[in-house]
Amino acid sequence: MRLKDLAEHLGLSQTTVSRALNGYPEVNETTRLRVAETAARLGYRPNASALRLATGRAGAIGLVLRGADELGPHMSEFMGGMSGRMSAEEIDILLITVDTLQDEMAAYQRLAASQKVDAIVLQSPTLNDVRAELLLDLKIPFVLHGRTNIGRPVAWMDIDNTGAVERATSHLLDLGHRRIALLNGIKGRTFAEHREIGYLAALSARGVAFDPALMSNSVFTDEAAFRLAQAMLELRPRPTAFLAGSMMTALGTFRAIRQAGLLLGRDVSMIAHDDVFPYLNADNMYPSMSTTRSSIRQAGIRIAELLLQILGGKPVDQIHELWPVELVLRESSGPAPQS
């Protein structure tokens, strides 16, 4: 089917149909939906090359990652969700890796000058993210995977990190734990700061003083978690429970618990954040792992959809999504041991 045929079927001009399919804001939402539904029903797909010539778009979105730490299993899952959704729209993903913040800022300057991408996904934002400021100044559309507090309208999608950790900490307190260790993400990242807020809020609500020795910030790797948990278990009194920032962190913590001759779920409890990796199932661990759960692959799919909405003309101040996080209790979280 040609564009002309689709336009005649709808009783609209070819220009209106083309603009509706390409997300131009001057086409009202009712017409846009009618055109999209009819095109899908009749199997019409625009030629990608012709579409890019007609719209002036690059047909690609950009993602800049800093350092090898961001190329781990979390990013693999996120990219899997995002690329699957974008490929359905014949939109490519341009991936750039850099070493420093300065290199990352320079990469955005190059992307703006070259016009190789139509929009950016901004990962791992900080509380006052200078990258978001730069992208606004460069007038490159973007969606934050997370949040920032720069005081300017930005599009974002995030999970409720504060609420998730507050609930998990409160549950451990209900079980009698008072020495609860937090293995958190990198200091300054918004998600890590929000998780710390939830942790401290839960302790404060019960009148439990926090111990800085039980709070750590690191990359989410098995080895980093092993060394941090190992050092904490040597404290006296030692922690009786851990909040692990990821399933990779949980694996390292579990190794440290076993090496110390302790049993998970009896001597030491743990609740981990589960990004729902297909190859690391919390139900299949022994003992099964209590988790706060939110699929990072689904987040990738949704970020892609939000980018498409922005490219379709939706104002960024209308794109704010905060996803709830599920607390799933299994065998790894038990009552505090009696001293």
Beta strands, then each sheet from edge to edge (+ up, - down):
strand 1: 60-66
strand 2: 92-98
strand 3: 119-122
strand 4: 142-145
strand 5: 155-159
strand 6: 180-184
strand 7: 215-217
strand 8: 241-244
strand 9: 269-274
strand 10: 290-293
strand 11: 320-323
strand 12: 326-328
sheet 1: 2+ 1+ 3+ 4+ 5+ 11+
sheet 2: 7+ 6+ 8+ 9+ 10+ 12-
end
